[in-house]
Each structure stands twice: as C-alpha cells, then as structure tokens.
Amino acid sequence: MTEYEVSCLGKTPFPSRRAGRRRARQIRGEGGPRFNTYRCRYCLAVHLGHALGHATYLRFTRHGPTPLQELTP
Ligand SMILES: [Zn+2]
C-alpha cells in the first residue's frame, strides 16, 4: 500500500476545495462520516479525506479487506 494508493487512487477528484466541501456537506447531511478536503499532490485535484477521529475504514484488496489509516494532509 503506497501513499499514492491511499491518498489518490480510487478517490473522486474535485476541481476546487469549494466543490469538495459541498460534497462533504452533502454526505454528512445523509448521515455519512465527516470529511475534510485536501489538495492531492499526485493529480492536483481536491479529494475528500476522513476527518481526524474518523480515520479508519476498510478497503478491499486482493489480500482481503484492509484497514487504512488516513494520512494527515
Ligand atoms: Zn489525487
């Protein structure tokens, strides 16, 4: 699991932090987890990351479900 895979791969790219925040608020309004936004150093888009304290989630890999710790932006 590389930093690239954790912080970029499979994440939705947003053109701006404003667009990302709008989506994060929508998810939150639907009862989802809290997200913060960060500028991706790899694709230069904005992604949503789990807010601190909501950091662990599961990702399915060929080795089975793997818990991830969100990297601090
Ligand atoms: Zn990215």
PDB file of the backbone (N, CA, C, O) and the ligand in Angstrom, with CONECT records:
HET     ZN  A 101       1
ATOM      1  N   MET A   1       0.851  -1.200   0.000  1.00  0.00           N
ATOM      2  CA  MET A   1       0.000   0.000   0.000  1.00  0.00           C
ATOM      3  C   MET A   1       0.885   1.248   0.000  1.00  0.00           C
ATOM      4  O   MET A   1       1.539   1.554   0.997  1.00  0.00           O
ATOM      5  N   THR A   2       0.897   1.947  -1.101  1.00  0.00           N
ATOM      6  CA  THR A   2       1.727   3.148  -1.162  1.00  0.00           C
ATOM      7  C   THR A   2       0.918   4.377  -0.767  1.00  0.00           C
ATOM      8  O   THR A   2      -0.310   4.328  -0.696  1.00  0.00           O
ATOM      9  N   GLU A   3       1.617   5.476  -0.510  1.00  0.00           N
ATOM     10  CA  GLU A   3       0.924   6.708  -0.165  1.00  0.00           C
ATOM     11  C   GLU A   3       0.028   7.152  -1.323  1.00  0.00           C
ATOM     12  O   GLU A   3      -1.063   7.680  -1.109  1.00  0.00           O
ATOM     13  N   TYR A   4       0.503   6.932  -2.546  1.00  0.00           N
ATOM     14  CA  TYR A   4      -0.313   7.271  -3.701  1.00  0.00           C
ATOM     15  C   TYR A   4      -1.645   6.526  -3.672  1.00  0.00           C
ATOM     16  O   TYR A   4      -2.700   7.119  -3.893  1.00  0.00           O
ATOM     17  N   GLU A   5      -1.588   5.224  -3.400  1.00  0.00           N
ATOM     18  CA  GLU A   5      -2.820   4.426  -3.385  1.00  0.00           C
ATOM     19  C   GLU A   5      -3.761   4.894  -2.289  1.00  0.00           C
ATOM     20  O   GLU A   5      -4.977   4.907  -2.476  1.00  0.00           O
ATOM     21  N   VAL A   6      -3.202   5.281  -1.137  1.00  0.00           N
ATOM     22  CA  VAL A   6      -4.040   5.701  -0.022  1.00  0.00           C
ATOM     23  C   VAL A   6      -4.655   7.062  -0.281  1.00  0.00           C
ATOM     24  O   VAL A   6      -5.829   7.280   0.016  1.00  0.00           O
ATOM     25  N   SER A   7      -3.877   7.979  -0.832  1.00  0.00           N
ATOM     26  CA  SER A   7      -4.311   9.375  -0.867  1.00  0.00           C
ATOM     27  C   SER A   7      -4.938   9.785  -2.184  1.00  0.00           C
ATOM     28  O   SER A   7      -5.510  10.871  -2.265  1.00  0.00           O
ATOM     29  N   CYS A   8      -4.854   8.954  -3.230  1.00  0.00           N
ATOM     30  CA  CYS A   8      -5.357   9.390  -4.533  1.00  0.00           C
ATOM     31  C   CYS A   8      -6.172   8.316  -5.227  1.00  0.00           C
ATOM     32  O   CYS A   8      -7.307   8.570  -5.631  1.00  0.00           O
ATOM     33  N   LEU A   9      -5.625   7.134  -5.372  1.00  0.00           N
ATOM     34  CA  LEU A   9      -6.236   6.100  -6.200  1.00  0.00           C
ATOM     35  C   LEU A   9      -7.665   5.784  -5.757  1.00  0.00           C
ATOM     36  O   LEU A   9      -7.911   5.499  -4.585  1.00  0.00           O
ATOM     37  N   GLY A  10      -8.584   5.836  -6.687  1.00  0.00           N
ATOM     38  CA  GLY A  10      -9.966   5.477  -6.391  1.00  0.00           C
ATOM     39  C   GLY A  10     -10.768   6.588  -5.749  1.00  0.00           C
ATOM     40  O   GLY A  10     -11.956   6.413  -5.480  1.00  0.00           O
ATOM     41  N   LYS A  11     -10.139   7.740  -5.496  1.00  0.00           N
ATOM     42  CA  LYS A  11     -10.866   8.844  -4.875  1.00  0.00           C
ATOM     43  C   LYS A  11     -11.451   9.753  -5.946  1.00  0.00           C
ATOM     44  O   LYS A  11     -10.931   9.864  -7.056  1.00  0.00           O
ATOM     45  N   THR A  12     -12.542  10.394  -5.575  1.00  0.00           N
ATOM     46  CA  THR A  12     -13.190  11.296  -6.514  1.00  0.00           C
ATOM     47  C   THR A  12     -12.413  12.608  -6.591  1.00  0.00           C
ATOM     48  O   THR A  12     -12.172  13.234  -5.558  1.00  0.00           O
ATOM     49  N   PRO A  13     -12.021  13.035  -7.776  1.00  0.00           N
ATOM     50  CA  PRO A  13     -11.346  14.324  -7.893  1.00  0.00           C
ATOM     51  C   PRO A  13     -12.348  15.472  -7.989  1.00  0.00           C
ATOM     52  O   PRO A  13     -13.312  15.399  -8.751  1.00  0.00           O
ATOM     53  N   PHE A  14     -12.118  16.517  -7.224  1.00  0.00           N
ATOM     54  CA  PHE A  14     -12.933  17.724  -7.311  1.00  0.00           C
ATOM     55  C   PHE A  14     -12.062  18.852  -7.846  1.00  0.00           C
ATOM     56  O   PHE A  14     -10.865  18.906  -7.561  1.00  0.00           O
ATOM     57  N   PRO A  15     -12.658  19.752  -8.621  1.00  0.00           N
ATOM     58  CA  PRO A  15     -11.861  20.820  -9.237  1.00  0.00           C
ATOM     59  C   PRO A  15     -11.435  21.902  -8.245  1.00  0.00           C
ATOM     60  O   PRO A  15     -10.500  22.659  -8.509  1.00  0.00           O
ATOM     61  N   SER A  16     -12.118  21.971  -7.114  1.00  0.00           N
ATOM     62  CA  SER A  16     -11.782  23.019  -6.147  1.00  0.00           C
ATOM     63  C   SER A  16     -12.156  22.555  -4.747  1.00  0.00           C
ATOM     64  O   SER A  16     -12.957  21.633  -4.588  1.00  0.00           O
ATOM     65  N   ARG A  17     -11.582  23.190  -3.737  1.00  0.00           N
ATOM     66  CA  ARG A  17     -11.939  22.844  -2.362  1.00  0.00           C
ATOM     67  C   ARG A  17     -13.409  23.157  -2.109  1.00  0.00           C
ATOM     68  O   ARG A  17     -14.078  22.471  -1.336  1.00  0.00           O
ATOM     69  N   ARG A  18     -13.904  24.212  -2.775  1.00  0.00           N
ATOM     70  CA  ARG A  18     -15.314  24.561  -2.588  1.00  0.00           C
ATOM     71  C   ARG A  18     -16.212  23.408  -3.051  1.00  0.00           C
ATOM     72  O   ARG A  18     -17.165  23.044  -2.362  1.00  0.00           O
ATOM     73  N   ALA A  19     -15.905  22.840  -4.217  1.00  0.00           N
ATOM     74  CA  ALA A  19     -16.700  21.724  -4.732  1.00  0.00           C
ATOM     75  C   ALA A  19     -16.592  20.513  -3.799  1.00  0.00           C
ATOM     76  O   ALA A  19     -17.578  19.820  -3.550  1.00  0.00           O
ATOM     77  N   GLY A  20     -15.389  20.270  -3.291  1.00  0.00           N
ATOM     78  CA  GLY A  20     -15.198  19.150  -2.380  1.00  0.00           C
ATOM     79  C   GLY A  20     -15.969  19.338  -1.081  1.00  0.00           C
ATOM     80  O   GLY A  20     -16.585  18.407  -0.564  1.00  0.00           O
ATOM     81  N   ARG A  21     -15.920  20.570  -0.564  1.00  0.00           N
ATOM     82  CA  ARG A  21     -16.637  20.841   0.686  1.00  0.00           C
ATOM     83  C   ARG A  21     -18.140  20.679   0.509  1.00  0.00           C
ATOM     84  O   ARG A  21     -18.836  20.196   1.402  1.00  0.00           O
ATOM     85  N   ARG A  22     -18.635  21.096  -0.672  1.00  0.00           N
ATOM     86  CA  ARG A  22     -20.078  20.964  -0.919  1.00  0.00           C
ATOM     87  C   ARG A  22     -20.471  19.483  -0.879  1.00  0.00           C
ATOM     88  O   ARG A  22     -21.499  19.126  -0.303  1.00  0.00           O
ATOM     89  N   ARG A  23     -19.663  18.637  -1.483  1.00  0.00           N
ATOM     90  CA  ARG A  23     -19.941  17.198  -1.497  1.00  0.00           C
ATOM     91  C   ARG A  23     -19.817  16.602  -0.087  1.00  0.00           C
ATOM     92  O   ARG A  23     -20.607  15.744   0.307  1.00  0.00           O
ATOM     93  N   ALA A  24     -18.818  17.068   0.658  1.00  0.00           N
ATOM     94  CA  ALA A  24     -18.636  16.564   2.020  1.00  0.00           C
ATOM     95  C   ALA A  24     -19.848  16.904   2.880  1.00  0.00           C
ATOM     96  O   ALA A  24     -20.293  16.096   3.695  1.00  0.00           O
ATOM     97  N   ARG A  25     -20.376  18.113   2.687  1.00  0.00           N
ATOM     98  CA  ARG A  25     -21.550  18.538   3.460  1.00  0.00           C
ATOM     99  C   ARG A  25     -22.759  17.684   3.083  1.00  0.00           C
ATOM    100  O   ARG A  25     -23.586  17.346   3.931  1.00  0.00           O
ATOM    101  N   GLN A  26     -22.847  17.344   1.806  1.00  0.00           N
ATOM    102  CA  GLN A  26     -23.947  16.506   1.322  1.00  0.00           C
ATOM    103  C   GLN A  26     -23.878  15.117   1.955  1.00  0.00           C
ATOM    104  O   GLN A  26     -24.885  14.584   2.421  1.00  0.00           O
ATOM    105  N   ILE A  27     -22.673  14.539   1.965  1.00  0.00           N
ATOM    106  CA  ILE A  27     -22.501  13.214   2.573  1.00  0.00           C
ATOM    107  C   ILE A  27     -22.861  13.262   4.052  1.00  0.00           C
ATOM    108  O   ILE A  27     -23.549  12.382   4.569  1.00  0.00           O
ATOM    109  N   ARG A  28     -22.376  14.317   4.729  1.00  0.00           N
ATOM    110  CA  ARG A  28     -22.661  14.486   6.152  1.00  0.00           C
ATOM    111  C   ARG A  28     -24.168  14.600   6.373  1.00  0.00           C
ATOM    112  O   ARG A  28     -24.709  14.040   7.327  1.00  0.00           O
ATOM    113  N   GLY A  29     -24.841  15.336   5.478  1.00  0.00           N
ATOM    114  CA  GLY A  29     -26.279  15.522   5.595  1.00  0.00           C
ATOM    115  C   GLY A  29     -27.056  14.238   5.390  1.00  0.00           C
ATOM    116  O   GLY A  29     -28.201  14.125   5.830  1.00  0.00           O
ATOM    117  N   GLU A  30     -26.445  13.268   4.726  1.00  0.00           N
ATOM    118  CA  GLU A  30     -27.078  11.975   4.505  1.00  0.00           C
ATOM    119  C   GLU A  30     -26.722  10.995   5.616  1.00  0.00           C
ATOM    120  O   GLU A  30     -27.012   9.803   5.508  1.00  0.00           O
ATOM    121  N   GLY A  31     -26.101  11.482   6.674  1.00  0.00           N
ATOM    122  CA  GLY A  31     -25.765  10.622   7.795  1.00  0.00           C
ATOM    123  C   GLY A  31     -24.410   9.964   7.669  1.00  0.00           C
ATOM    124  O   GLY A  31     -24.088   9.057   8.436  1.00  0.00           O
ATOM    125  N   GLY A  32     -23.606  10.408   6.708  1.00  0.00           N
ATOM    126  CA  GLY A  32     -22.290   9.821   6.487  1.00  0.00           C
ATOM    127  C   GLY A  32     -21.250  10.392   7.431  1.00  0.00           C
ATOM    128  O   GLY A  32     -21.565  11.215   8.290  1.00  0.00           O
ATOM    129  N   PRO A  33     -20.010   9.953   7.270  1.00  0.00           N
ATOM    130  CA  PRO A  33     -18.930  10.430   8.137  1.00  0.00           C
ATOM    131  C   PRO A  33     -18.511  11.858   7.777  1.00  0.00           C
ATOM    132  O   PRO A  33     -18.887  12.383   6.729  1.00  0.00           O
ATOM    133  N   ARG A  34     -17.735  12.467   8.653  1.00  0.00           N
ATOM    134  CA  ARG A  34     -17.193  13.792   8.390  1.00  0.00           C
ATOM    135  C   ARG A  34     -15.972  13.669   7.476  1.00  0.00           C
ATOM    136  O   ARG A  34     -15.173  12.742   7.611  1.00  0.00           O
ATOM    137  N   PHE A  35     -15.842  14.599   6.563  1.00  0.00           N
ATOM    138  CA  PHE A  35     -14.676  14.620   5.685  1.00  0.00           C
ATOM    139  C   PHE A  35     -14.018  15.985   5.747  1.00  0.00           C
ATOM    140  O   PHE A  35     -14.673  16.992   6.018  1.00  0.00           O
ATOM    141  N   ASN A  36     -12.735  16.011   5.498  1.00  0.00           N
ATOM    142  CA  ASN A  36     -12.114  17.283   5.173  1.00  0.00           C
ATOM    143  C   ASN A  36     -11.557  17.193   3.757  1.00  0.00           C
ATOM    144  O   ASN A  36     -11.459  16.105   3.190  1.00  0.00           O
ATOM    145  N   THR A  37     -11.199  18.317   3.200  1.00  0.00           N
ATOM    146  CA  THR A  37     -10.712  18.349   1.826  1.00  0.00           C
ATOM    147  C   THR A  37      -9.212  18.591   1.828  1.00  0.00           C
ATOM    148  O   THR A  37      -8.681  19.254   2.719  1.00  0.00           O
ATOM    149  N   TYR A  38      -8.543  18.057   0.841  1.00  0.00           N
ATOM    150  CA  TYR A  38      -7.117  18.340   0.698  1.00  0.00           C
ATOM    151  C   TYR A  38      -6.735  18.313  -0.769  1.00  0.00           C
ATOM    152  O   TYR A  38      -7.338  17.606  -1.576  1.00  0.00           O
ATOM    153  N   ARG A  39      -5.730  19.088  -1.092  1.00  0.00           N
ATOM    154  CA  ARG A  39      -5.200  19.135  -2.450  1.00  0.00           C
ATOM    155  C   ARG A  39      -4.272  17.958  -2.644  1.00  0.00           C
ATOM    156  O   ARG A  39      -3.321  17.777  -1.884  1.00  0.00           O
ATOM    157  N   CYS A  40      -4.546  17.156  -3.662  1.00  0.00           N
ATOM    158  CA  CYS A  40      -3.744  15.959  -3.910  1.00  0.00           C
ATOM    159  C   CYS A  40      -2.432  16.335  -4.578  1.00  0.00           C
ATOM    160  O   CYS A  40      -2.408  17.085  -5.554  1.00  0.00           O
ATOM    161  N   ARG A  41      -1.341  15.805  -4.038  1.00  0.00           N
ATOM    162  CA  ARG A  41      -0.039  16.143  -4.603  1.00  0.00           C
ATOM    163  C   ARG A  41       0.244  15.348  -5.880  1.00  0.00           C
ATOM    164  O   ARG A  41       1.181  15.658  -6.616  1.00  0.00           O
ATOM    165  N   TYR A  42      -0.567  14.327  -6.136  1.00  0.00           N
ATOM    166  CA  TYR A  42      -0.309  13.478  -7.295  1.00  0.00           C
ATOM    167  C   TYR A  42      -1.079  13.928  -8.525  1.00  0.00           C
ATOM    168  O   TYR A  42      -0.496  14.088  -9.597  1.00  0.00           O
ATOM    169  N   CYS A  43      -2.407  14.137  -8.378  1.00  0.00           N
ATOM    170  CA  CYS A  43      -3.199  14.528  -9.543  1.00  0.00           C
ATOM    171  C   CYS A  43      -3.610  15.992  -9.473  1.00  0.00           C
ATOM    172  O   CYS A  43      -4.227  16.500 -10.409  1.00  0.00           O
ATOM    173  N   LEU A  44      -3.280  16.681  -8.381  1.00  0.00           N
ATOM    174  CA  LEU A  44      -3.529  18.111  -8.215  1.00  0.00           C
ATOM    175  C   LEU A  44      -5.005  18.469  -8.168  1.00  0.00           C
ATOM    176  O   LEU A  44      -5.362  19.643  -8.264  1.00  0.00           O
ATOM    177  N   ALA A  45      -5.865  17.471  -8.021  1.00  0.00           N
ATOM    178  CA  ALA A  45      -7.273  17.740  -7.759  1.00  0.00           C
ATOM    179  C   ALA A  45      -7.481  17.765  -6.243  1.00  0.00           C
ATOM    180  O   ALA A  45      -6.557  17.510  -5.472  1.00  0.00           O
ATOM    181  N   VAL A  46      -8.698  18.072  -5.839  1.00  0.00           N
ATOM    182  CA  VAL A  46      -9.048  18.046  -4.411  1.00  0.00           C
ATOM    183  C   VAL A  46      -9.772  16.741  -4.124  1.00  0.00           C
ATOM    184  O   VAL A  46     -10.675  16.354  -4.867  1.00  0.00           O
ATOM    185  N   HIS A  47      -9.384  16.064  -3.057  1.00  0.00           N
ATOM    186  CA  HIS A  47     -10.075  14.850  -2.623  1.00  0.00           C
ATOM    187  C   HIS A  47     -10.672  15.079  -1.247  1.00  0.00           C
ATOM    188  O   HIS A  47     -10.329  16.026  -0.540  1.00  0.00           O
ATOM    189  N   LEU A  48     -11.580  14.176  -0.893  1.00  0.00           N
ATOM    190  CA  LEU A  48     -12.133  14.180   0.459  1.00  0.00           C
ATOM    191  C   LEU A  48     -11.393  13.152   1.291  1.00  0.00           C
ATOM    192  O   LEU A  48     -11.208  12.014   0.862  1.00  0.00           O
ATOM    193  N   GLY A  49     -10.970  13.549   2.478  1.00  0.00           N
ATOM    194  CA  GLY A  49     -10.349  12.630   3.427  1.00  0.00           C
ATOM    195  C   GLY A  49     -11.181  12.597   4.684  1.00  0.00           C
ATOM    196  O   GLY A  49     -11.847  13.573   5.028  1.00  0.00           O
ATOM    197  N   HIS A  50     -11.142  11.475   5.366  1.00  0.00           N
ATOM    198  CA  HIS A  50     -11.876  11.387   6.621  1.00  0.00           C
ATOM    199  C   HIS A  50     -11.282  12.369   7.620  1.00  0.00           C
ATOM    200  O   HIS A  50     -10.063  12.506   7.717  1.00  0.00           O
ATOM    201  N   ALA A  51     -12.146  13.048   8.359  1.00  0.00           N
ATOM    202  CA  ALA A  51     -11.666  13.932   9.410  1.00  0.00           C
ATOM    203  C   ALA A  51     -10.975  13.108  10.482  1.00  0.00           C
ATOM    204  O   ALA A  51     -11.256  11.919  10.630  1.00  0.00           O
ATOM    205  N   LEU A  52     -10.081  13.724  11.225  1.00  0.00           N
ATOM    206  CA  LEU A  52      -9.384  13.023  12.289  1.00  0.00           C
ATOM    207  C   LEU A  52     -10.391  12.465  13.285  1.00  0.00           C
ATOM    208  O   LEU A  52     -11.374  13.119  13.630  1.00  0.00           O
ATOM    209  N   GLY A  53     -10.130  11.258  13.735  1.00  0.00           N
ATOM    210  CA  GLY A  53     -11.069  10.607  14.622  1.00  0.00           C
ATOM    211  C   GLY A  53     -12.073   9.743  13.867  1.00  0.00           C
ATOM    212  O   GLY A  53     -12.799   8.950  14.466  1.00  0.00           O
ATOM    213  N   HIS A  54     -12.105   9.905  12.546  1.00  0.00           N
ATOM    214  CA  HIS A  54     -12.966   9.072  11.709  1.00  0.00           C
ATOM    215  C   HIS A  54     -12.076   8.376  10.674  1.00  0.00           C
ATOM    216  O   HIS A  54     -12.488   8.141   9.538  1.00  0.00           O
ATOM    217  N   ALA A  55     -10.865   8.057  11.084  1.00  0.00           N
ATOM    218  CA  ALA A  55      -9.818   7.799  10.109  1.00  0.00           C
ATOM    219  C   ALA A  55      -9.808   6.394   9.542  1.00  0.00           C
ATOM    220  O   ALA A  55      -9.272   6.176   8.455  1.00  0.00           O
ATOM    221  N   THR A  56     -10.375   5.454  10.233  1.00  0.00           N
ATOM    222  CA  THR A  56     -10.194   4.077   9.783  1.00  0.00           C
ATOM    223  C   THR A  56     -11.365   3.600   8.936  1.00  0.00           C
ATOM    224  O   THR A  56     -12.526   3.746   9.318  1.00  0.00           O
ATOM    225  N   TYR A  57     -11.052   3.044   7.816  1.00  0.00           N
ATOM    226  CA  TYR A  57     -12.084   2.419   7.024  1.00  0.00           C
ATOM    227  C   TYR A  57     -11.460   1.227   6.313  1.00  0.00           C
ATOM    228  O   TYR A  57     -10.246   1.029   6.350  1.00  0.00           O
ATOM    229  N   LEU A  58     -12.296   0.451   5.676  1.00  0.00           N
ATOM    230  CA  LEU A  58     -11.810  -0.763   5.033  1.00  0.00           C
ATOM    231  C   LEU A  58     -11.704  -0.573   3.532  1.00  0.00           C
ATOM    232  O   LEU A  58     -12.574   0.027   2.902  1.00  0.00           O
ATOM    233  N   ARG A  59     -10.645  -1.084   2.982  1.00  0.00           N
ATOM    234  CA  ARG A  59     -10.507  -1.118   1.540  1.00  0.00           C
ATOM    235  C   ARG A  59     -10.283  -2.565   1.126  1.00  0.00           C
ATOM    236  O   ARG A  59      -9.497  -3.285   1.742  1.00  0.00           O
ATOM    237  N   PHE A  60     -10.977  -2.977   0.084  1.00  0.00           N
ATOM    238  CA  PHE A  60     -10.828  -4.352  -0.361  1.00  0.00           C
ATOM    239  C   PHE A  60      -9.680  -4.459  -1.345  1.00  0.00           C
ATOM    240  O   PHE A  60      -9.653  -3.769  -2.364  1.00  0.00           O
ATOM    241  N   THR A  61      -8.750  -5.316  -1.036  1.00  0.00           N
ATOM    242  CA  THR A  61      -7.625  -5.569  -1.923  1.00  0.00           C
ATOM    243  C   THR A  61      -7.620  -7.051  -2.256  1.00  0.00           C
ATOM    244  O   THR A  61      -8.478  -7.802  -1.792  1.00  0.00           O
ATOM    245  N   ARG A  62      -6.661  -7.466  -3.053  1.00  0.00           N
ATOM    246  CA  ARG A  62      -6.602  -8.882  -3.381  1.00  0.00           C
ATOM    247  C   ARG A  62      -6.210  -9.724  -2.183  1.00  0.00           C
ATOM    248  O   ARG A  62      -6.302 -10.951  -2.227  1.00  0.00           O
ATOM    249  N   HIS A  63      -5.771  -9.073  -1.110  1.00  0.00           N
ATOM    250  CA  HIS A  63      -5.469  -9.790   0.120  1.00  0.00           C
ATOM    251  C   HIS A  63      -6.644  -9.775   1.088  1.00  0.00           C
ATOM    252  O   HIS A  63      -6.524 -10.245   2.219  1.00  0.00           O
ATOM    253  N   GLY A  64      -7.799  -9.227   0.641  1.00  0.00           N
ATOM    254  CA  GLY A  64      -8.952  -9.142   1.525  1.00  0.00           C
ATOM    255  C   GLY A  64      -9.096  -7.720   2.072  1.00  0.00           C
ATOM    256  O   GLY A  64      -8.312  -6.835   1.727  1.00  0.00           O
ATOM    257  N   PRO A  65     -10.084  -7.509   2.914  1.00  0.00           N
ATOM    258  CA  PRO A  65     -10.305  -6.176   3.459  1.00  0.00           C
ATOM    259  C   PRO A  65      -9.129  -5.707   4.303  1.00  0.00           C
ATOM    260  O   PRO A  65      -8.637  -6.446   5.155  1.00  0.00           O
ATOM    261  N   THR A  66      -8.684  -4.493   4.069  1.00  0.00           N
ATOM    262  CA  THR A  66      -7.519  -3.960   4.751  1.00  0.00           C
ATOM    263  C   THR A  66      -7.868  -2.638   5.408  1.00  0.00           C
ATOM    264  O   THR A  66      -8.289  -1.704   4.726  1.00  0.00           O
ATOM    265  N   PRO A  67      -7.702  -2.542   6.721  1.00  0.00           N
ATOM    266  CA  PRO A  67      -7.975  -1.259   7.375  1.00  0.00           C
ATOM    267  C   PRO A  67      -6.921  -0.235   7.001  1.00  0.00           C
ATOM    268  O   PRO A  67      -5.729  -0.544   6.978  1.00  0.00           O
ATOM    269  N   LEU A  68      -7.352   0.974   6.710  1.00  0.00           N
ATOM    270  CA  LEU A  68      -6.445   2.043   6.331  1.00  0.00           C
ATOM    271  C   LEU A  68      -6.487   3.151   7.359  1.00  0.00           C
ATOM    272  O   LEU A  68      -7.532   3.448   7.938  1.00  0.00           O
ATOM    273  N   GLN A  69      -5.347   3.750   7.572  1.00  0.00           N
ATOM    274  CA  GLN A  69      -5.314   4.974   8.358  1.00  0.00           C
ATOM    275  C   GLN A  69      -5.152   6.130   7.371  1.00  0.00           C
ATOM    276  O   GLN A  69      -4.211   6.153   6.578  1.00  0.00           O
ATOM    277  N   GLU A  70      -6.066   7.075   7.430  1.00  0.00           N
ATOM    278  CA  GLU A  70      -5.968   8.219   6.534  1.00  0.00           C
ATOM    279  C   GLU A  70      -4.706   9.020   6.879  1.00  0.00           C
ATOM    280  O   GLU A  70      -4.413   9.279   8.046  1.00  0.00           O
ATOM    281  N   LEU A  71      -3.988   9.396   5.853  1.00  0.00           N
ATOM    282  CA  LEU A  71      -2.789  10.183   6.093  1.00  0.00           C
ATOM    283  C   LEU A  71      -3.158  11.627   6.384  1.00  0.00           C
ATOM    284  O   LEU A  71      -4.117  12.156   5.821  1.00  0.00           O
ATOM    285  N   THR A  72      -2.413  12.247   7.243  1.00  0.00           N
ATOM    286  CA  THR A  72      -2.654  13.653   7.541  1.00  0.00           C
ATOM    287  C   THR A  72      -2.290  14.494   6.319  1.00  0.00           C
ATOM    288  O   THR A  72      -1.178  14.379   5.803  1.00  0.00           O
ATOM    289  N   PRO A  73      -3.197  15.324   5.856  1.00  0.00           N
ATOM    290  CA  PRO A  73      -2.921  16.107   4.643  1.00  0.00           C
ATOM    291  C   PRO A  73      -1.716  17.015   4.830  1.00  0.00           C
ATOM    292  O   PRO A  73      -1.343  17.744   3.911  1.00  0.00           O
TER     293      PRO A  73
HETATM  294 ZN    ZN A 101      -5.326  12.578  -6.493  1.00  0.00          ZN2+
END
